Amino acid sequence: MDRGNFVPIKACRKLLVAVKAVGALVFAVAQADAGEIEPRAYVNTPVGVNFLLAGYAYTDGGLATPGSSPLKDAELTMHSGVLAYARALDVWGKSGKFDVILAYSDLSGNAQVAGERRERTISGLNDPRFRFSVNFYGAPALSLQEFGDYQQDIIIGASVQVSAPFGQYDETRLVNLGNNRWYVKPDIGISKAWGDVTMELSGGAFFFTNNDDYFGGNELEQDPLYTTQLHVTYNVGKGIWAAVSGTYDHGGRTTVNGVTNDDLQNNSRGGVTVALPVNRNNSIKLYASTSIHTSVGNDFNLVGIVWQYRWGAGL
């Protein structure tokens, strides 16, 4: 046996638990901007490990709209396929990560528009997302061999995600897969481990650019949308873990042509996640979430599955 390429079993078992968190990248591809549930966003992962993810998500529900909206009683169903890539980084001695998410969706449904029932069926790309994150406390950059001796206590990290307006968009329609605008989402999180139980709390905000080609040739502006997530994760063992999660979003009031709408968001969701190892390089994640309360915005149920393949760093 070439011990120079030998990775301790202890390190491999820890890796199974740590890197499955990357599968959370594709949880909310069917959601426009907020409400996504992502447990284990702030964990330590061995430097140089690459991740390729492919997933499927099914959503069924509608849109909660303010009284002034011309769109009422929307019933929407969406099937989404997702492809994502991530890489664990050494950021000046701290563990970091870069990821990119691409999604293609098929959406169908109907709604009352200005008193008339209309149907809509579309297929196309969602807006792609790019994110850079770094754990600046409690998660040093480690090789796969060094990772076997790592024990998490408290991790504090931050990230910045950017969404680009490259998805399907038609300014003559109210319902689209793309948003025709950029957003930037800074986020900060803290994760604390007590043996096999980990609690993670994070908070961030979506900052939107204007949409100059909103429905009917109007201009749409939106205030920042603030989001908070809480996750409790239990490490079952042998690379299996399960999480119970909740999110709360507030803000995001919109303005169209200088007129402010009565559409302040106060939305919450709950979800569960289960991660299952297949072998050294492959794993599967199952997840589901549902709306607890929706004032304005997406009001739907979501179920999905993610396959993850990892390589590099001596795996």
Summary of the structure (lengths in Angstrom):
residues: 315
radius of gyration: 20.2
end to end distance: 15.1
largest distance: 73.4
contacts: 1082
relative contact order: 0.20
helix: 8%
strand: 60%
